[in-house]
Amino acid sequence: MNARIEDYALIGDLESAAMLGRDGSIDWLCLPRFDSPACFAALLGTADHGFWRVSPAGAGPCARRAYRQDTLVMDSYWECPTGAVRVTDFMPPRAQLPCIVRLVEGLSGAVSMRSELRPRFNQGRVLPWVRAHEHCTVAVAGPDSLWLSCDGPTQIRGGSAVADFTVLAGQRLTLQLVWAPSHLPQPPQPLGVPAETALKATGDFWRSWTARCRYQGPWREAVTRSLITLKALTYAPTGGIVAAPTTSLPECVGGGRNWDYRFCWLRDSTLTLSALLRSGYRDEATAWLEWLVRAVAGDPADLQAVYGVEGQRRLPEAEAPWLPGYEGSRPVRFGNAAAGQLQLDVYGEVLDTLYLSLRAGIPMQPRLWSLVESLMSHLRDHWREPDQGLWEVRGGRRQFVHSKVMSWVAADRALRMGEILGRNESAEQWRAMRDAVHQEVCREGWDQQQRSFVQSYGSPALDASALLIPKVGFLPAGDPRVRDTVRAMKALDRHGFVRRYADDSRATPGVDGMRGSEGTFVACSLWYADALAATGHPGPAREAFERVLDVRNDVGLLAEQWDPDGRRQLGNAPQAFSHIALVETAFALQEAGV
């Protein structure tokens, strides 16, 4: 049986990340980058698909665990009949090659420990050649190698490296694992760095970074942990932020709603920039903006919703039949076909991001104004087209209301930037487009019977994205249509959490083209809290926000979705969109005096 999604914690080095279970097993790791093939894939299969476990021999989950304050350093504690032990796991911020350090410290008595390293390269598929090399163990297959150093003897058993040792009270032992290109003949440099030195440097890095956080409200611990998670999902060389470090964790256990999230979505851009700027992280906000501008450069007709961490456009989607999937959830997918979809809302996201950065005092280079003009020129000709929308549906294009609202945002922000910069050459055309979009949405996207904005023109289906209408400024929060829409969203409520849209696809494909239900959407539940606060309901807003805080796992992490019936997290984890929304809502409630 796979561990529950909420049983996993995250460690990372700002270029990749590992998923660490309560049992001391790293069951997911892609090296050397977030989007590289996995060398540990037990998360999506069985132990035969790769893992590295360090724990007391024969023990189950740890008794307790916690991140060291304001860091991404994880301490796990076991209490055994013969004594107690702590395992400290971390990845030092990348200097050259990726490295995982695992420190084992005896707290009392004598505890028998076991380290079992079972690498399986190329998405859990390739059994490597494992051999001893001087004082290390090395696993090699194709372009990849893993080098393991251990304070004790290691035995090679089949395709695994196993070390059994006893740790006494006050004794500390170190295990280090480094990835390197397989053509390098010698043990890589990080193996020579003392573990204590690496631990201090890693802790100092994270504490120094966290100290810059400007949020001082009642939910500082939750906001800080979310910002650390967001930083951990940042690919430092380019500034790109992946949606999650995992692929194919299911939105419906046993079903086919399994997607690869190890890429960067433009849709996250405005909220990401806002969360970083509000929290005091201008350098990270600037790096994200620069990544975005590089990624979208070129023909505006080729604008994608999602790109790779280096801005690459081709993300071909393929299935992995050799992996049985998390709790049998198939297919497992690598790559994401959403890169080829038409999603008109991203034009609004990009232009809103540029506007927000300009307001924050980040200088706009002349080439960026050319980008604004080219994006708007394209959108003026195409905003009336149906698309696949915010939720990247695979059931055919529709006239999604959110896509139209974000087309309005694009025109509005272009006009506002033009006013700031004194560039009004196209103002008349953009203003005409903005007015036309607004009139059409208010006419075609409004359902008078339900008194709510709906998901798409001509459909009675509700969609939680309508909660963003006041946030983006399409209508003020005090507008009766906004207030009525917020009230109507109770129809999407499931035990206090909000679904993206009504789920009528258990037997036949719904609007998204998929069979099977899904959980409630964490970000939508937070948008609901925002909308409640904006429309004058501070008590319910606080309750909605704190319900989300209550379903974080024991170390403060959120997945994409929450199943209120099964009381479990669903979807890829930890999810950047969820943590960004948490930070934004904490600020919004503070500003509303909640």
N, C-alpha and C positions, 0 to 999 in steps of 0.2 A: 504493500500500500504506500502510495505517495503521502508525504507529510502535507498538512494543510498549508495553503499559501501563506496564511498569517504566521506560520511557524518559522518563516524565513526572515533573516536579517540581511542587510546589505553591507558589504565592505567594498571599497573601490579606490582607484588611484588617479581619477580624472581622465582616464582613457579607456578603462574597462571596469567591470565590477563582478563580484562573486555573490552568489546566494548561499547563505550559511544557515543550516537548520539548527533546531534546538538540540539535536542529537550530536552536534559537532561535525556534521558532514557538509562539505561544500558540494552541492549537487548541480550547480550551474556555473559555468565560467567560460567566457569567450576570450581568446587571446590571439593577437595583442590588442584588439580593439573591441568596442561594444558589438560591432557587426561582423566580427571574425567568426569562423566556424568554432563551435563549442568543443572544448577538450574534456569537460565534465557535462554530461547531459542526463544524469539520473533523474533530474527534475521532470523530464518528459518521457521517462521510461523506467528502467530498473537499474540496479547496481551495475549490471553489465554494460551500461552505457556511459559509465565514468563518474567517479566521485573521489573525494579525499576526506577521510574522517579521522579526527583526532579526539579521543575520548577515553574514559576509563573502560577497560576491557569488559565487554558484556553488558555495559550500562545502557540505559535508555536516555530519554531527554534530560537535559540539565535541570537542576533544581530551580535556578534563576539565571537571568542574564540581563545585561544592561550595557548601553554605550557609556563610555566615560564622558563626563559632562562636556558638552559643546564640541564633541569630536565624532569621528567615524571609527573609533577603536572599540571593539566589542569584547567584553568580559563575560565568560560563561562559567558557572559554578556547578560542580557536582559534589554531592555528599554521599559517600560510600560507607559500607560497614567498617572498612579499615582506615578511613581517613577522608579528607576533603581536598579538592584540587580546583584550580582556576586555569582556564585556557583563554589567552588573550589573542585575538585575531585582528589583523589589519593589513592594509596594502599601503606602503609608503607612496606618497605622491611621486609620479613617474619622473625619473631622471633620465634613464636610458631604457632599461628593460623592465617589464612588469614582474613584480615580486609579491608573494604572499608570505607573511611571517606569522608563525603560531608559537606563542610562548606558553609553556606548561609550568605551573608553579604549584608545589605542594604546600598546602595550608595547614594540614595536620595529618598525623599518622603516616601511612605508606599506601600509596594507591598504584595498582597495576594499570598501566596505560597501553593503548595500542594506536599506532598511526597506520592507516591503510590507504595507500595511494593507488588508484586504479584509473589511469588516464585512457581516454578513448577519443582519438582525434577525429576531425572532420564530422562534427555533429553527432558524436557518439558512435561512429560507424567503424573506425579504423583502429585495430589492435596494434599498439606500437611495439617496437623492440625495446625491452627494458634490460639494462645491464649496469654493472658497477663500473665506476670510473673514479679511480683514486679514492677520495673521501666522500664521493657523491654517488647518487644513483641517477641515471639519465634514461629518459624514455624518448625514443625517436621514431617518427613516421613522416614521410614526405617532407614538407617544408618546416615542420614543427619539432621542437624538442622541449622537454621539461627537465630541469635539474633540481634534484632534491638533496638538501643537506640536513643531517640529523645528528643530534648529540647522542649517538649510540649506534649500534649495529643495525643494519637493514638487510632483510632477506628478500630475495626475488622469488615470487611464487606465480608462475604463469605470466600473466600480463600485469601483475601487481607488485608493489614494493611495500613490505610490511615491517614495521619496527615495534617490538614489544619491549617495554622498559618500566621500571618502577620509580616513582618520584616520591621523595621523602619530604617531610615538613621543612620548609625553608629552602628547598632545592629548586632550581630553575633550569629547564631544558628548552632548547630552541629547535624548531624545524622551519626551514625556508624552502620555498619553491619558486623557481625562476623560469620564465619562458624565454627561449632564444631561437633565432633561426637555426635550423638543423645543420647548416653548413659550417657554423662556428665550431672550431675544434676543441676549445678550452672552456672550462667552467666560466659562466658569465660573471661580470663584476659584482652585482648585488650580493652574491653569496659571500663575499669577503667583508661586508659591512656588519659590524657587531649589532645584534638584535636590539640591545638596550639603546644604542645610538639611534637606530631607525625608529624605535618606539617613541623616544623623546622628540625627535624631529617631526614625526607624524602628528603626535599630540599637540606640539607647539604650532604646527601649521594650521590645524583645524581650530584651535582656541583663538589664535590670532585672527583668523578669518571670521569666526563667529562674533568676536568682540566688536566688529564693525556694524552689527545689526542695530538699526535704529528703532525697531519696534519695542515699546515698553509697556504694552497693555497687559490685560489679565491672562492672556493665553500665550505668553512669551515662550514657554517650553515647547508648545506645539508648533509655533511659528518658527522657532530656531531649528527644530528637528526637520521641518519641511524645507527650510532654506538649505540646510546641510545636505539633505537628500537631493535637492535640485542641483546643488554644486557638484555632488557626486555623479550626477547624470550628465555632466558637461564634459564634452570631448575637448580638453584643454588646448590642443594644437590649433583648433579652428574656432572655438567658441560655440559650436553647435551643441544643442541639448537634446538627448534622445528621450523619446516618450517613456521608455522603460528599458531595463537591461535584459528583458526576457522576450521570448516568443512563445506563442501558442498556449499560454495559460488560459483556460477556457472561461468564456462568459457564461457558458452553460455546461456543467460537468457532464461528460459523456457525449456532448454534441460537437458540431462542426464550427462553432463561432470561436475560432482560434487563429490569432493574427500575430504577425511579427512586428513588434513595436520598437525595435532597436535602431530607429531612424528619427529624423527631425521633422516635425510637422510645422508648417507655416501658421496653422491655425492657433498654435500655442503662443505665437509671437507677441501679440499685444499684451496679453495677461502676464507672460513671462517678463517682458520689459517693465511693465508696471510694478510687478511684485519686486523685482530686483531694485528698481529705482527707489521705490518707497522704503525699502529695507536698508538702503544705504550702499548698495553694491553697483556703483556706477561703472566700474571697470568691466564687470561681468555683463552688464547691460550693453555696454559699448561693443564688447566682443560678440555678443549674440546678434546685435544689429549688423555688425560687419559681416558675420557669417551669412545672415539673411540676404544682404545686398549682393554678396558674391554668388549665392545660390540662385537668385532670381534673375541675374544678368542675362541679357539676350532678348529674343523675341517674346513679347508679352503673351503671344498666343500659346507659348510653350510653358507658361507658368504652371507649376505642379503644386499639389497640396503637401507633398512629402519629398524629402531629399535625404541622401546619405550624410554621414557626419562630416564629410569633406565637401559637401555640396553636390555629390554625384547624383545624376538623374536616373540612371538605369538601376532599378531595384527589382529584377525579375522574380516573380513569385513561383516557388516550387514546393512540392510536398515531399515529406520524408517518410516513406512507408516502413522503414526499418525501426522507427520510433513508435511505440504503442500509444504515446501521448499521456498527458497528466490524467491519472485516474481513467484511462481509456478514452480520452477525448481526442478524436481524430477528425481530420488529418492534422499532423504537425506541419506548419508552414515556415519556410524561410524566404525572405523577400516579401514585398507588399505591392499588390497590383493597384492599390489606390494611387500610386505614382502616375498611372496612366488615365485617371478619371478626370472629368471636368467638374471642378468644384469652384463655382463663381465666388463663394464667400471669401476665398483666400485673397482676392484683390482688395477687399475691404480690410482684411487683417494686415496686409502689408502696408497699405497707406495709413492705417490707423497707427501702426508701429512707427512709421516715419514721422508722423505728426507728433506722437508722444515724445519721441526722442528730440525733436526740434524744440518742443515746449520745455523739455528738461535741460536745454542749453547745450545739447550735443550738436556741434556744427554740421550743417548739411552741405556737402560738397556739390559743386555744379552738376556733376554727373548724376546725382540723386534726383535733382529736379528733372533731368531728362528722363529718368526712370518713371517719375510720377506722370509726366506727360504721355509717355508711351503706354503705361498701364491704363491710364484713363482713356486714351484714344481707342484702345482695344475694347475696353469694357463698355464704352458708349455704344459700340456696334453689336455687343453680344449679351448685354445684361438681361434681355428678354428671353433668352434661351433656357430651356429646362436643363438641369444638371443633376449630379449625384449627391450634392449637398454635404452639410456638416457631418452627417453620420456615415458618409461614404457607402451609400446603399448599393447593393448589387442586384436590385430588382427593377432596374430601368430608371431613366431620368424623369424628373418631375419639376414642376414650378414650385420649388421649396421657398417658403416665406423667409426663412432665415437667410438664404442666399440673396434674396432681393433686399432685405434689410441691410445686409453687409455691402451690397452694391450702392445703396444710399450712403452708407458710411464712407465708402471710397470717394464718392463725389463730394461729400461734406468735408472730409479731411483734406482733400486736394484743394478745395476752395479756401479752407482755413490756412493751409500752408502758403498758398499764394498770397493771402493777405499779409502774413507775417513777413514774407520775403519780397513783397512788392512785385509779384509776378502774376499779372491778371490777364494775360493774353487769351486764355481759354475760359475765363470765368463765366462768361455768358452761356457757353455750351454746357459747362459742368453744372451750373445752377439750374439750367433747364432739365438736365438729366436727373438731378437730385429731386426736383419737384415732381417729375414724371414718375419716378420710382415710388416716392412717398404716396402719391395719390393712388397708384395702382395697388400697393400693398394694403392701404387702408380700405380699398374697395374690394379687392379679390382675396385678401388674406384674412379678412375678418368674417367670423361666423356670427350672425346676429342672433340666431337661435340659442347658441351656447354662450353668447357674449364673451367671445375669446378669439384671439388670433389662433390660427390653426397651423398644421404642418405644411400643407401645400394648397395651392389654389384648387377650389372645388372639392376638397376633402374635409370631412368633419373631424378627422383625427387631430388630437392635441399633440404638442411637441414642447418639451421643456426648454428648447432654445428660445421660445417666445419670452422667457423670463429675462433674456438679455436685452430686450427692447429698450427699457429705461436706462440700462447700464451703458449702452452705446449712444444714447441720446436721440434715438429715433422718435420717441415720445417721452414727455416728462413723467416722472413717477406719479404725479398727481392726476394725470389724465384718467378719466373714468374707464377707458378701454384697457389701460394698463392694470388698474385695480381689479377690474373684472377678470382679466386674463390670469392674474395671480390667484384669484379665488378659484378659477376654473381648474387650475393645476392640481387641485385636491384629487381630481380624477386619476392622476398619475401616481398618487400616493400609495405606498405599500409599507404599512407598519412604520410610518414616520419618515420614510425615505422616498426619493423621487425617481421614477423611471424616465428614460429618455423619451419614450413614446409608448402608446398602448400596445401591448404585446398580444397580437391575434394570430401568431404564426406557429403555434405548437404543432399543428398537423400539416399545414400548407405554407409555402413561403409568403411572408408579409412584404411590406414596403421595402424592407432591406434585402429581400431575395433569399433569406435564410429561414430554415426550419428551427424550431426549438425556442424556448423562452430564454431570458437572461435575467441577471440581477438588477437591482437599482443602481443608478449611476452616481458615483460619489460627487463628481463635479456638479451635476444637476441639483443634488440635494443642497449643495452650498450656494448655487445660484438662487435657489428658493429662499434660503436664509437672507441673501442680499436683497432680494425683491421684497420680502416681508419688512425688512428694516426700512427700505426706501419708501414703502407705502404706508409707513406709520404703525407698524406692529412689532415693537421692539421685543416684547416678551416672547412671542412665538418665534421670532428671528433667532434669539439667543438659544431657545430650546432646539431649533432645527440645527444650528451650528454645533451645539454640544452633543447632539445625537451622533453627528459625524465623528467628533473627537472620541466618543466612547467606543467606536468600532475600529479605531487604529489598533494595530497589534501591540504586543507588550513592549515594543521598543519604538513605538510612535509612527509606524509606517502604514500607508494606505495603498491598496490595489486600485484598479479601475472601477470595480463594482463591489457591491455588498449584497449578499443574499440574506434578507431578514428572516426568511423561513428556516433555512439551514444554519443561520447565525455563523456565516463564514464569508471570507473575502473571495472574490472571483476576478478573473482577468489578469492581465500582466501586472507585475508588481516589482518594486514600488513604482507607482504611476506619477509621472511629472504633472500631468494635468490635474490630478487630485490634489497634489501638494501645492501647486500654484494657486488653485482655487481656494484652498484653506488659508493661505497667506492673504490673498485678496479679501476674503470674507472677514478675516480678523481685523484688517484695517478698516473695512467698510463699516463694521459694527462699532468699532471704536469711534469713528468719525460721526456715526449716527447717535452716539451717546448711549449705546446699548450696554 
